[in-house]
């Protein structure tokens, strides 16, 4: 999307939705938004009892309305998210919101199973948990709320969100839009609730509240660990540090385009985005050259040291993930470059730098378009290093190769929720690839890509010796 068009969208949105930073002006009227977490949970609990009596046909109509309202307001959602959080790109957030609206499974994902045999008939249906408490991040605030809400409501649940404080205004706006769509479609009020001013304290209250039946966490290790300390079932999306291996059999020009597009998507704040590249030595130079053609800018010399000191707050190493400088998370590559004395075009997608195996950028999930590349002698060495770089998070990884045996080897060993072969990592979440999408990829707790059926529990009913009709 043209940068002038994007700036026009942002200006228009901010005129229409003039919420001052740090205030709650303009959001109190949104349905489902409350002053306290206690009230948000209580109202959601009341709504669940009403929702239990709503027909499946009405539920389907509600989900369709939720999808439409996202499509109708997608530019506003994207522009406000970038303006409020300072992270990502409007054009990419538009695509992410549309992906969440269109490719999140709905009511069709919770169909019953039936078993018939000599001794009768057994029906298995998927029942809702009830009131779900959900943590939403600042990196993908609207997408996570849209995706989670469609999934959870499709399964018959209601949801209480504690948004990240850095994305509170766009989060309550999203909750309000979705609630309005639900009510207009004939559904109950307050199927989605949140608080005006989310905080660590409101999140803790939500997690420990007796009316919350299930916790879903999309956030950092701190909030995941806090959720795990409760007595509730937790579905948690944890950290990742997705490596991408490129071997000597790969289609190098295509691999380069895929890597630049993937690592640069929304300035790398999506957890599945490629975070580091491990290339076989014989193709490393040609890969870098093609990546520059595809929109990367290669840093060399002192600029490598400068950018490392700038963007790394706590250097990672083998067995230790470290931490980035939050000031630069999700920022444009050109902005980061300007901080080290380089004037680059706004459309520069990523900063590429070649490093050795001990470099902290390899080991740290940076969440920004600063992408390290390391070269090794063989594909087997590349796979071994990728396993270490991933830290055992079992989140995401990728490989560019035409060698089926090596692709299979890495897929088996890396053991991730998402493994992409010969594409950008975002292709694996349904954007330019097959399958449904999710913005809560629950690797720590094992669910992987969450969907409507993830937020259900099985109910089994058997009639013995009768009702087999053939």
VMD Tcl script that draws the C-alpha trace (Angstrom):
set ca {
  {0.00 0.00 0.00}
  {1.29 3.47 -0.91}
  {2.76 5.39 2.07}
  {0.75 8.53 1.21}
  {-2.47 6.51 1.28}
  {-1.49 5.02 4.64}
  {-0.73 8.44 6.15}
  {-4.10 9.67 4.91}
  {-5.83 6.73 6.60}
  {-4.03 7.39 9.88}
  {-4.90 11.10 9.88}
  {-8.54 10.39 9.09}
  {-8.84 7.76 11.79}
  {-7.23 9.92 14.45}
  {-9.60 12.77 13.63}
  {-12.60 10.45 13.99}
  {-11.28 8.68 17.07}
  {-9.62 11.43 19.06}
  {-8.58 9.65 22.23}
  {-5.74 11.36 24.05}
  {-2.84 9.18 25.11}
  {-3.24 7.96 28.67}
  {-6.92 8.93 28.89}
  {-10.18 7.03 28.64}
  {-12.02 9.82 26.83}
  {-14.19 8.46 24.05}
  {-14.21 4.81 25.09}
  {-16.64 4.62 28.01}
  {-19.66 4.37 25.72}
  {-18.43 1.16 24.08}
  {-20.52 -1.88 25.00}
  {-18.72 -4.45 27.10}
  {-16.26 -1.93 28.59}
  {-16.35 -1.49 32.38}
  {-14.57 0.52 35.06}
  {-13.51 -2.50 37.10}
  {-12.49 -6.07 36.40}
  {-14.99 -7.28 38.99}
  {-17.81 -5.74 36.97}
  {-16.41 -7.02 33.67}
  {-16.31 -10.59 34.99}
  {-19.73 -10.36 36.63}
  {-21.42 -9.02 33.49}
  {-19.76 -11.68 31.34}
  {-20.97 -14.35 33.74}
  {-24.54 -13.03 33.46}
  {-24.22 -12.96 29.68}
  {-23.08 -16.59 29.57}
  {-26.32 -17.75 31.19}
  {-28.31 -15.91 28.53}
  {-26.04 -17.09 25.72}
  {-26.60 -20.72 26.72}
  {-30.20 -20.37 25.53}
  {-29.29 -18.84 22.15}
  {-29.74 -21.09 19.11}
  {-26.85 -22.29 16.98}
  {-28.33 -20.49 13.97}
  {-28.24 -17.20 15.86}
  {-24.69 -17.96 16.97}
  {-23.68 -18.43 13.34}
  {-25.34 -15.12 12.43}
  {-23.44 -13.41 15.25}
  {-20.09 -14.75 14.05}
  {-20.82 -13.61 10.49}
  {-21.64 -10.13 11.81}
  {-18.40 -10.02 13.80}
  {-16.43 -10.85 10.66}
  {-18.24 -8.14 8.68}
  {-17.68 -5.41 11.24}
  {-13.93 -6.09 11.21}
  {-13.88 -5.84 7.43}
  {-15.87 -2.60 7.58}
  {-13.55 -1.03 10.17}
  {-10.23 -2.65 9.31}
  {-8.42 0.55 8.33}
  {-9.40 2.25 11.58}
  {-8.30 -0.74 13.64}
  {-4.93 -0.94 11.92}
  {-4.17 2.77 11.97}
  {-5.13 3.22 15.60}
  {-3.05 0.21 16.67}
  {0.06 1.64 15.03}
  {-0.58 5.12 16.39}
  {-1.20 3.97 19.96}
  {1.49 1.29 20.30}
  {4.10 2.77 17.96}
  {4.68 -0.69 16.52}
  {4.19 -2.26 13.11}
  {2.94 -1.03 9.76}
  {-0.63 -0.04 8.91}
  {-0.72 -1.95 5.61}
  {0.40 -5.17 7.29}
  {-1.99 -4.75 10.21}
  {-4.84 -4.36 7.75}
  {-3.93 -7.75 6.30}
  {-3.59 -9.32 9.76}
  {-6.99 -8.09 10.88}
  {-8.62 -9.34 7.69}
  {-6.89 -12.68 8.17}
  {-8.25 -12.95 11.71}
  {-11.75 -12.02 10.57}
  {-11.88 -14.30 7.55}
  {-9.76 -17.33 8.45}
  {-10.58 -18.01 12.10}
  {-12.77 -21.14 12.26}
  {-16.34 -20.59 13.43}
  {-19.26 -22.68 14.66}
  {-18.54 -25.33 12.03}
  {-15.44 -26.25 14.02}
  {-17.44 -27.66 16.93}
  {-19.55 -30.26 15.14}
  {-20.50 -33.36 17.15}
  {-19.14 -36.87 16.55}
  {-21.32 -39.98 16.52}
  {-20.31 -43.64 16.92}
  {-22.72 -46.45 16.07}
  {-22.13 -50.17 16.64}
  {-23.49 -53.48 17.87}
  {-24.02 -52.11 21.36}
  {-25.80 -48.89 20.55}
  {-24.96 -45.28 19.80}
  {-22.60 -42.75 21.37}
  {-22.81 -38.99 20.81}
  {-19.86 -36.71 21.58}
  {-20.56 -32.99 21.68}
  {-18.27 -30.07 22.46}
  {-19.44 -27.97 25.39}
  {-18.18 -24.50 26.30}
  {-16.01 -23.91 29.35}
  {-18.06 -20.85 30.26}
  {-16.34 -17.58 31.12}
  {-12.83 -17.39 29.68}
  {-10.26 -14.93 30.97}
  {-7.92 -13.81 28.19}
  {-4.73 -11.76 28.13}
  {-4.09 -9.83 24.90}
  {-0.68 -8.40 23.87}
  {0.39 -4.98 22.62}
  {2.09 -6.46 19.55}
  {-1.08 -7.92 18.00}
  {-3.87 -6.38 20.09}
  {-6.80 -6.17 17.68}
  {-5.93 -9.36 15.81}
  {-5.77 -11.37 19.03}
  {-9.07 -10.01 20.33}
  {-10.79 -10.67 16.99}
  {-9.33 -14.16 16.64}
  {-9.96 -15.18 20.25}
  {-13.48 -13.75 20.30}
  {-14.57 -15.54 17.14}
  {-13.08 -18.82 18.36}
  {-14.43 -18.63 21.90}
  {-17.92 -17.41 21.04}
  {-18.21 -19.96 18.22}
  {-17.64 -22.58 20.92}
  {-20.38 -21.10 23.13}
  {-18.16 -19.27 25.61}
  {-17.98 -15.66 26.71}
  {-14.66 -13.88 27.21}
  {-13.19 -11.25 29.52}
  {-10.09 -9.54 28.12}
  {-7.31 -7.88 30.04}
  {-5.55 -5.95 27.29}
  {-1.98 -4.71 27.40}
  {-1.96 -1.16 28.85}
  {0.04 0.08 25.84}
  {-2.85 -0.92 23.56}
  {-5.81 -0.22 25.84}
  {-7.69 2.26 23.63}
  {-7.61 0.22 20.44}
  {-8.44 -2.88 22.47}
  {-11.60 -1.42 24.01}
  {-12.53 -0.05 20.59}
  {-12.25 -3.56 19.16}
  {-14.30 -5.06 21.99}
  {-16.96 -2.40 21.45}
  {-17.20 -2.99 17.71}
  {-17.55 -6.74 18.15}
  {-20.20 -6.38 20.86}
  {-22.21 -3.99 18.71}
  {-22.13 -6.49 15.85}
  {-23.25 -9.33 18.13}
  {-26.23 -7.41 19.51}
  {-27.33 -6.21 16.06}
  {-27.27 -9.84 14.94}
  {-29.62 -10.86 17.74}
  {-27.10 -11.96 20.35}
  {-26.84 -10.99 24.02}
  {-24.93 -8.02 25.39}
  {-21.53 -8.39 27.05}
  {-20.38 -11.64 25.47}
  {-17.01 -9.86 25.31}
  {-15.98 -7.62 28.19}
  {-12.92 -5.68 29.27}
  {-11.82 -2.81 31.51}
  {-11.08 0.78 30.55}
  {-7.70 0.85 32.27}
  {-6.11 -2.61 32.22}
  {-3.15 -3.26 34.47}
  {-1.11 -6.03 36.04}
  {-3.47 -5.85 39.02}
  {-6.62 -6.19 36.89}
  {-5.04 -9.10 35.06}
  {-4.21 -10.83 38.34}
  {-7.76 -10.28 39.61}
  {-9.15 -11.79 36.42}
  {-6.90 -14.84 36.59}
  {-7.82 -15.58 40.19}
  {-11.53 -14.76 39.93}
  {-13.78 -17.71 40.88}
  {-16.17 -17.01 37.99}
  {-13.40 -17.49 35.41}
  {-13.37 -21.09 34.17}
  {-10.42 -21.06 31.75}
  {-7.42 -18.81 31.11}
  {-5.99 -18.02 27.69}
  {-2.75 -16.08 27.64}
  {-1.16 -14.48 24.59}
  {1.84 -12.67 25.99}
  {5.32 -12.88 27.44}
  {6.78 -15.44 29.83}
  {5.99 -13.33 32.89}
  {2.23 -13.32 32.41}
  {2.26 -16.95 31.27}
  {4.03 -17.97 34.47}
  {1.56 -15.97 36.53}
  {-1.36 -17.78 34.88}
  {0.28 -21.15 35.50}
  {0.34 -20.44 39.24}
  {-3.45 -20.42 39.41}
  {-5.50 -23.59 39.87}
  {-7.25 -23.06 36.52}
  {-6.71 -24.73 33.17}
  {-4.42 -22.53 31.07}
  {-3.98 -22.30 27.31}
  {-0.80 -20.31 26.87}
  {1.07 -18.89 23.90}
  {4.69 -18.50 24.93}
  {7.85 -17.05 23.40}
  {9.58 -18.12 20.20}
  {12.79 -17.43 18.32}
  {12.04 -18.89 14.88}
  {15.17 -19.94 12.94}
  {15.14 -20.35 9.17}
  {17.59 -22.75 7.52}
  {18.67 -22.30 3.88}
  {20.62 -25.12 2.26}
  {22.49 -25.51 -1.03}
  {19.49 -27.02 -2.86}
  {17.15 -24.10 -2.18}
  {15.69 -21.82 -4.83}
  {17.80 -18.90 -3.62}
  {15.93 -15.96 -5.24}
  {12.61 -17.28 -3.93}
  {14.05 -18.06 -0.50}
  {15.43 -14.52 -0.32}
  {12.07 -12.97 -1.18}
  {10.27 -15.19 1.30}
  {12.73 -14.35 4.07}
  {12.58 -10.59 3.52}
  {8.79 -10.56 3.23}
  {8.39 -12.84 6.23}
  {10.91 -11.22 8.56}
  {9.75 -7.73 7.57}
  {6.02 -8.41 7.94}
  {4.56 -5.90 10.40}
  {8.14 -5.09 11.42}
  {8.65 -8.62 12.77}
  {6.35 -8.30 15.80}
  {4.38 -11.42 14.88}
  {5.71 -14.26 17.03}
  {5.99 -16.67 14.08}
  {8.11 -14.32 11.93}
  {11.63 -15.41 10.99}
  {14.04 -14.11 13.63}
  {17.38 -15.46 12.35}
  {18.80 -17.19 9.26}
  {21.21 -20.13 9.21}
  {22.64 -20.53 5.70}
  {24.91 -23.17 4.23}
  {28.21 -21.49 3.38}
  {28.13 -22.22 -0.35}
  {24.92 -20.19 -0.86}
  {25.28 -17.54 1.85}
  {26.69 -14.82 -0.40}
  {24.13 -15.32 -3.15}
  {21.35 -15.41 -0.55}
  {22.42 -12.08 0.93}
  {22.67 -10.54 -2.53}
  {19.16 -11.67 -3.42}
  {17.80 -10.47 -0.10}
  {19.13 -6.99 -0.80}
  {17.36 -7.08 -4.16}
  {14.17 -8.06 -2.31}
  {14.25 -5.04 0.01}
  {16.82 -5.74 2.71}
  {19.71 -3.45 3.58}
  {22.89 -5.19 4.71}
  {24.75 -3.70 7.65}
  {28.51 -4.18 7.71}
  {31.53 -3.08 9.74}
  {30.94 -0.88 12.77}
  {27.21 -0.67 12.02}
  {26.79 -4.27 13.21}
  {28.19 -3.38 16.63}
  {26.19 -0.16 16.76}
  {22.85 -1.79 15.98}
  {23.53 -4.65 18.40}
  {24.25 -2.26 21.26}
  {21.15 -0.29 20.31}
  {18.53 -3.03 20.11}
  {19.70 -5.64 22.64}
  {18.94 -4.94 26.30}
  {19.95 -8.32 27.71}
  {22.20 -10.39 25.39}
  {20.95 -13.88 24.68}
  {23.17 -16.93 24.41}
  {22.83 -20.69 24.15}
  {20.35 -21.76 26.79}
  {19.37 -18.18 27.63}
  {16.91 -16.14 25.55}
  {17.89 -12.62 26.64}
  {15.72 -9.58 25.86}
  {15.49 -6.81 23.25}
  {15.40 -3.08 23.87}
  {11.64 -2.47 23.98}
  {12.13 1.01 22.54}
  {12.83 -0.54 19.13}
  {10.37 -3.45 19.12}
  {8.16 -3.22 16.04}
  {9.84 -0.08 14.69}
  {10.54 0.48 10.99}
  {13.93 -0.63 9.70}
  {14.58 2.90 8.45}
  {13.97 4.35 11.92}
  {16.34 1.89 13.57}
  {18.93 2.66 10.89}
  {18.59 6.39 11.56}
  {19.48 5.75 15.20}
  {22.90 4.46 14.13}
  {23.52 7.22 11.59}
  {22.08 5.75 8.38}
  {19.49 7.43 6.19}
  {17.48 4.68 4.47}
  {14.24 4.75 2.47}
  {11.02 4.26 4.44}
  {10.23 1.16 2.39}
  {13.37 -0.69 3.57}
  {11.94 -3.95 4.89}
  {14.72 -5.34 7.08}
  {18.26 -4.69 8.23}
  {20.39 -7.76 7.48}
  {23.68 -8.44 9.24}
  {26.05 -11.39 9.08}
  {27.28 -12.55 12.48}
  {29.10 -15.43 14.15}
  {27.43 -18.17 16.17}
  {27.90 -16.43 19.52}
  {26.22 -13.19 18.48}
  {23.37 -12.19 20.87}
  {20.98 -11.26 18.05}
  {20.88 -14.91 17.02}
  {19.79 -16.02 20.48}
  {17.40 -13.19 21.37}
  {13.82 -12.90 20.10}
  {14.20 -9.33 18.88}
  {10.68 -8.66 17.48}
  {12.00 -6.04 15.07}
  {13.26 -6.01 11.45}
  {16.93 -6.50 12.40}
  {17.77 -9.97 11.13}
  {21.05 -11.81 11.77}
  {22.47 -14.37 9.34}
  {25.09 -16.96 10.23}
  {26.81 -19.35 7.82}
  {27.79 -22.97 8.49}
  {29.47 -25.64 6.38}
  {26.69 -28.20 5.96}
  {22.93 -28.52 6.16}
  {23.22 -30.91 9.10}
  {25.22 -28.30 11.00}
  {22.56 -25.73 10.08}
  {19.78 -27.91 11.48}
  {21.72 -28.58 14.69}
  {22.35 -24.87 15.22}
  {18.70 -24.04 14.47}
  {17.61 -26.47 17.19}
  {19.76 -24.62 19.72}
  {18.65 -21.17 18.54}
  {14.98 -22.11 18.95}
  {15.67 -22.67 22.69}
  {13.26 -25.61 22.82}
  {10.25 -23.28 22.76}
  {8.64 -25.52 20.10}
  {7.03 -22.46 18.57}
  {7.94 -21.86 14.92}
  {10.72 -22.58 12.42}
  {11.25 -22.86 8.68}
  {13.55 -24.31 6.05}
  {14.28 -23.54 2.41}
  {15.41 -26.67 0.60}
  {14.54 -29.06 -2.22}
  {16.01 -31.98 -0.29}
  {13.01 -33.93 1.05}
  {15.14 -35.97 3.44}
  {16.61 -32.87 5.09}
  {13.25 -31.10 5.21}
  {11.80 -34.14 6.97}
  {14.76 -34.33 9.34}
  {14.43 -30.75 10.50}
  {10.63 -30.96 10.75}
  {10.93 -33.95 13.07}
  {13.77 -32.63 15.22}
  {12.56 -29.03 15.64}
  {9.17 -30.30 16.89}
  {7.43 -26.92 16.61}
  {3.78 -25.91 16.49}
  {4.56 -24.40 13.08}
  {7.16 -25.59 10.59}
  {7.14 -23.95 7.16}
  {8.89 -25.42 4.14}
  {9.86 -23.13 1.24}
  {7.75 -20.14 2.15}
  {7.45 -17.16 4.47}
  {6.48 -18.14 7.98}
  {3.26 -16.15 7.72}
  {2.20 -18.48 4.89}
  {1.95 -21.17 7.56}
  {-0.72 -19.27 9.48}
  {-3.06 -19.15 6.51}
  {-1.83 -15.91 4.91}
  {-0.84 -16.97 1.41}
  {-0.96 -20.60 2.53}
  {-3.57 -23.26 3.24}
  {-5.38 -23.77 6.50}
  {-7.01 -21.71 9.24}
  {-5.37 -18.95 11.25}
  {-4.73 -18.26 14.91}
  {-3.06 -15.46 16.84}
  {-2.75 -17.59 19.96}
  {-0.28 -20.37 19.22}
  {-0.17 -22.38 22.42}
  {3.18 -24.15 22.33}
  {3.90 -24.26 26.11}
  {0.61 -25.99 26.89}
  {0.52 -28.11 23.74}
  {-2.61 -26.96 21.90}
  {-0.68 -25.33 19.06}
  {-2.84 -23.23 16.74}
  {-5.95 -22.54 18.79}
  {-9.41 -22.67 17.24}
  {-13.03 -22.91 18.37}
  {-12.77 -26.57 19.39}
  {-9.73 -25.73 21.55}
  {-12.05 -23.84 23.88}
  {-14.44 -26.72 24.48}
  {-14.62 -29.79 26.66}
  {-16.01 -33.08 25.38}
  {-19.40 -34.29 26.63}
  {-20.23 -37.93 25.91}
  {-23.72 -39.49 25.91}
  {-24.34 -43.20 25.18}
  {-27.49 -45.22 24.49}
  {-26.69 -48.88 25.06}
  {-27.84 -51.67 22.71}
  {-30.26 -49.51 20.71}
  {-30.46 -46.82 18.01}
  {-28.18 -48.42 15.46}
  {-30.48 -48.19 12.44}
  {-28.64 -50.34 9.86}
}
mol new
graphics top color blue
foreach p $ca { graphics top sphere $p radius 0.5 }
foreach p [lrange $ca 0 end-1] q [lrange $ca 1 end] { graphics top cylinder $p $q radius 0.2 }
display resetview
